[in-house]
Amino acid sequence: MAFCACGGIIALWLGIGGCQPEGTVVRGPYPLWTQQGNRVEFPRDFRGRVLLVAFFYVQCPDICPMIAQRMLQIWQALPDTGGVQALMISFDPQRDSPERLRDFAQAHGLPEPGFVLLSGKPEVVEELTQLFGVVVQKTPTEFTDGGASYFFAHSDALFLVDGEGRIRRRYSGTEAPVAEVVRDVEQLRSEP
């Protein structure tokens, strides 16, 4: 599992045990807010849709923008986006307000309503990252823009979740094979 840190990828590999969430059912409810400031319950408010889910934070200098672009490539490659939802969940609620989530979506060309950027209370987001097997570690930095001065080292992952809330696949967020993910999405959409 690759991790992101300020300035690049740290080649840190962890054992597989406990890190493979495939087959896990996300039950919730997990109260979150969207980039529009609306409250949603995850996964309840997205039931019946195939979900592309990634975890990120707005101030990420490298991996998160790459994950956003890969998700956008997958989205654009889908022959039909009906019944599909792309979700990016921030694990930095202290800084990632709805306005900042909106700015990130606009800066990366993530179309609404297909892409929903979310965050929530720290304990809710932490529970979700643990459920999905995403490792997040706060890393203080000496660089500052006058605000909170930290980055996160975190997993590079993209998840495919079926309409019942079951995590079906985990891919590299930055290197997910577009054609394979599209095929997997189409297969899930065709399941009864």
N, C-alpha and C positions, 0 to 999 in steps of 0.2 A: 504494500500500500504506500504510495508516494505521498509526501506531505509538501505543502506549500509554506514558504516563509518569505519574509520581506526579501525581495531581490532574487528569488529563484527556488528551484526544487532541491530539497534535501533528500539525498538518497537514503531514506530510512525505511527499512522493511520490517514489518511486524509479522509474527506468526498468524496463521489463518484462524486459529481457534478464537471464537467469540466475535470475529469481525465479519462474518458472513450472514447478513440478515435475510437472505433469500428464503422465502416461505413464511416469514414473520407477518402477522396480520397487525396492521396499525389500527387500533381500536379508538383511542381518544375518549372523550373529545379533548382536543388541544386548541384552546382559544388563541387566535393569532389576529394580527391586523394586516391589511393589504396596503399597497402603495397609494391607494385612494383614501386610506384611513378607515376603511370599513372593517368591522369585526367579523371574522369567520371562525367556524369550528372545523378543524382538520381532524380526520379526513371526511367527516360527515357531509360537509357542504360540497364535496367533490366526488361523492359516491356515483357509481355508474360510468365514470370516465376513466380512461387510461391516463395515468399521470407520469410525466417525466419530472423527477424531483432531484434538486441539487441543493446543497448547503453552501453558503457564501457569506461575504461581508463586503460592504460598499468600498471601504478603503483598501481592499486587497490590491496590491500593485501588479500582480501577475497572473496567478492561476484562476482566480474568480472571473476576470474578464474573458479568459480563454474558455472557461466552462460555459459562460453565457454565449459566446460565439459558436461553440460546438452545439449547444442546445438550439440556437437559431438555425444553424445549418440543418439539423435534424428536422426541425419544424418546417423549414422551407422545402425539404425533400419529401415530406409526407404528401401522398396523392390527395388526401382529404384530412383536414384537421378536426372535422366533426367528431365529438366524443373524446377528444384528446385535450389535456390541459398541461401546460408547463408551469411548474412551481419552483421558485427559488426562495429558500428559507434562510434569512439572515440569522447568524448566531452572535450578532453584535447589536442587541437592542438598545444598548446605552447610547449609541451614536446613530443607528440606522432608523431614523424617523420615517414616516410615510413619505415626506417630501424628499428625503435622500434616496429612498427606494425608487421613487418616481424618476428622479434625476438619473439614477443608474440605468433604469429601463430605457429612458429616452436616449441617453448617451450611447447605448449599445444596440439601439434599434429593435428592442424587444416589443413586439406588437401586443396591444391589448385588444380583446380580452384574453387572447391565447396565453399570454404570460402573466402570471400573478406573482408579484414579489411580496413576501411575507416576513413578519417578525413577531415577537411576542415577549412575554415576561421571561427573564433569564432562566427561571426554573423550568418553564414549559419548553423552551428551545433546547435546554440541556437534556431534558428527558427525550426529546425527539432525536437529537444527535446520537444519544446512547442507543435508542431503539434501532436506528439505521446503521449503527456501527461506525459512525463518523467520529474521528478523533479530532478534538479541537483543543489547542493549548495556547493560552494568552502569552505573548512574548513582549516584554517591555522594550522600548527603544529609546535612544537618546535623541532621535529626530523628533521634532514637534512642530506643529502648525499653530500652537497656542491652545489646542484642545487636548483631549486625552491622548497620551503618547504610548501606543502599543499597537502591535500587529498580532495576527494569529498564525500559528503553524496549524495546518489542518489537512484532512484527507482530501484527495482529489477523486471525487466519486459522483456518479450520476446513477439514479435509480429508476427502474420501471416498476410502477405499481398498478395492479389491475383494478377494475371497477369495484371490487369488494374490499379494497384496502390491503391486499396481500402484496408484499414486496416480491417481485418475480425475478428481477435481474439487477445486477450491479455492474457498472462499466467504469472505466476511467473517465472522469469528467472531461478531461482535455483531449483524450484520444479515442473516445467512443467511436467505433466504426459506424458511420452514418447509415450505410445500406443495411447493416445488421440490425441496428436499433429500429429503423423504419420497418424492416421485416417483422421484428418482434412486436412492435406496436400494432401492426396490421393483424398479426396472429391473435393478439389479445382482443382486438376489436371484433374479431370474427367468432370468438368463443361465446357460447350461450350464457 
